[in-house]
Amino acid sequence: MVRVKSSKLIIGCLATLGLSADVAVAQNDMERAAIAKRLEPVGELCVQGEDCGTAMAASSGSGSASSSGGSIDGAAIYNNVCMACHETGAAGAPVRGNAEQWSARLEKGTDMLYNHALNGFNAMPAKGGNPSLSDAEVKAAVDHLIAPVK
């Protein structure tokens, strides 16, 4: 029979508990990181008048994308602001690529389309509802929107 002093037994138990506590703390940290990842926000609130990351490298002038050297990404602006209505036809919006819906609008000229996009028309708010866009950015998005039917 092996005799172990009680002090050695107690120290051995404490050491075992200490090791298992380290493992539990590490698992707890991983669980906390996973919870924090799940609780990350899925979006941001944009306050009118602040640049909320949707404005693309705007030129200092108010010309179209072609006059600013094409530095404005009309497709990205369209995808962030305009696509929700112009891909689905929501609220009577003409669908991108639908020549029948765009023919009468294009007959009135691109300047009229720019005016409607900048100032709003029917159910569409001015600048597609994003007042932080510059005129040049809105025009670049319009150019992208009508490109397939021009």
C-alpha positions as CSV (number, residue, x, y, z in Angstrom):
1,M,0.0,0.0,0.0
2,V,1.3,3.4,-1.0
3,R,1.0,6.2,1.5
4,V,0.8,9.7,0.3
5,K,1.1,12.6,2.7
6,S,-2.0,14.7,2.7
7,S,0.0,17.8,1.8
8,K,1.2,16.2,-1.4
9,L,-2.3,15.1,-2.2
10,I,-3.7,18.5,-1.7
11,I,-0.9,20.1,-3.8
12,G,-1.5,17.5,-6.6
13,C,-5.3,18.2,-6.6
14,L,-4.7,22.0,-6.7
15,A,-2.3,21.6,-9.6
16,T,-4.8,19.5,-11.5
17,L,-7.5,22.1,-10.8
18,G,-5.2,24.9,-11.9
19,L,-4.5,23.2,-15.2
20,S,-8.2,22.5,-15.9
21,A,-9.0,26.2,-15.0
22,D,-6.5,27.3,-17.7
23,V,-8.3,25.2,-20.2
24,A,-11.6,26.5,-19.1
25,V,-10.4,30.1,-19.4
26,A,-9.1,29.5,-22.9
27,Q,-12.4,27.9,-23.9
28,N,-14.3,30.8,-22.3
29,D,-12.2,33.3,-24.3
30,M,-12.9,31.4,-27.6
31,E,-16.6,31.4,-26.7
32,R,-16.5,35.1,-26.0
33,A,-14.8,35.8,-29.3
34,A,-17.5,33.7,-31.1
35,I,-20.2,35.6,-29.3
36,A,-18.6,38.9,-30.1
37,K,-18.4,37.9,-33.8
38,R,-22.1,37.0,-33.9
39,L,-23.1,40.3,-32.2
40,E,-21.2,42.5,-34.7
41,P,-23.5,45.0,-36.4
42,V,-24.7,44.1,-39.9
43,G,-24.9,47.7,-41.0
44,E,-24.3,51.3,-40.1
45,L,-26.6,54.2,-39.5
46,C,-26.0,57.0,-41.9
47,V,-26.9,60.5,-40.7
48,Q,-27.9,63.0,-43.4
49,G,-25.0,65.3,-44.2
50,E,-22.3,62.9,-43.2
51,D,-20.2,60.8,-45.6
52,C,-21.2,57.3,-44.8
53,G,-18.8,55.5,-47.1
54,T,-21.2,55.4,-50.1
55,A,-19.7,58.4,-51.8
56,M,-17.1,57.4,-54.3
57,A,-14.0,59.4,-55.2
58,A,-15.9,62.4,-56.4
59,S,-14.2,65.0,-58.6
60,S,-14.3,68.6,-57.5
61,G,-16.4,69.6,-60.5
62,S,-20.0,68.8,-61.2
63,G,-19.4,67.3,-64.6
64,S,-20.3,63.9,-65.8
65,A,-18.0,60.9,-65.2
66,S,-16.7,61.2,-68.7
67,S,-15.5,64.8,-68.2
68,S,-13.9,63.9,-64.9
69,G,-11.7,61.2,-66.4
70,G,-13.9,58.3,-65.4
71,S,-12.6,58.3,-61.8
72,I,-16.2,57.8,-60.4
73,D,-17.4,54.3,-60.3
74,G,-21.0,54.6,-61.5
75,A,-21.6,50.8,-61.2
76,A,-20.6,50.8,-57.5
77,I,-22.9,53.8,-56.8
78,Y,-25.7,52.1,-58.7
79,N,-25.2,48.9,-56.7
80,N,-25.2,50.7,-53.4
81,V,-28.0,53.2,-54.0
82,C,-30.1,52.6,-57.1
83,M,-30.2,48.8,-57.6
84,A,-32.9,48.1,-55.0
85,C,-35.6,49.8,-57.2
86,H,-34.1,49.6,-60.7
87,E,-33.5,45.8,-60.6
88,T,-37.0,45.0,-59.3
89,G,-39.1,47.8,-60.7
90,A,-40.2,48.8,-57.3
91,A,-42.6,51.8,-57.2
92,G,-42.7,51.9,-61.0
93,A,-39.0,52.4,-61.5
94,P,-37.8,51.4,-64.9
95,V,-35.7,48.2,-64.8
96,R,-32.1,48.3,-65.9
97,G,-31.7,46.7,-69.3
98,N,-35.4,46.8,-70.2
99,A,-35.4,48.8,-73.5
100,E,-39.2,49.0,-73.7
101,Q,-39.4,50.8,-70.3
102,W,-36.5,53.2,-71.2
103,S,-37.3,54.1,-74.8
104,A,-39.7,57.0,-74.0
105,R,-37.4,58.3,-71.2
106,L,-34.3,58.2,-73.5
107,E,-36.2,60.2,-76.2
108,K,-36.4,63.1,-73.7
109,G,-32.6,63.1,-73.4
110,T,-30.0,62.3,-70.9
111,D,-30.1,65.7,-69.4
112,M,-33.7,65.1,-68.4
113,L,-32.7,61.8,-66.8
114,Y,-29.9,63.5,-64.9
115,N,-32.4,66.2,-63.7
116,H,-34.9,63.5,-62.5
117,A,-32.1,61.6,-60.7
118,L,-30.7,64.7,-59.1
119,N,-34.0,66.3,-58.0
120,G,-36.3,63.4,-57.7
121,F,-39.2,62.3,-59.8
122,N,-42.5,60.5,-59.0
123,A,-41.6,58.0,-56.2
124,M,-37.8,58.4,-56.6
125,P,-36.3,60.7,-54.1
126,A,-33.6,63.2,-55.0
127,K,-30.2,61.5,-55.5
128,G,-31.9,58.2,-55.0
129,G,-32.3,59.0,-51.3
130,N,-28.6,59.6,-50.6
131,P,-28.0,63.3,-50.3
132,S,-24.2,62.8,-49.7
133,L,-23.7,61.9,-53.4
134,S,-22.3,64.6,-55.6
135,D,-24.0,65.5,-58.9
136,A,-21.1,63.8,-60.7
137,E,-21.7,60.6,-58.8
138,V,-25.4,60.6,-59.5
139,K,-24.7,61.2,-63.2
140,A,-22.2,58.4,-63.3
141,A,-24.8,56.1,-61.8
142,V,-27.4,57.2,-64.4
143,D,-24.9,56.5,-67.1
144,H,-24.4,53.0,-65.8
145,L,-28.1,52.5,-65.4
146,I,-28.9,53.4,-69.0
147,A,-25.8,51.9,-70.7
148,P,-27.4,48.6,-71.6
149,V,-30.3,50.3,-73.5
150,K,-28.5,53.1,-75.2
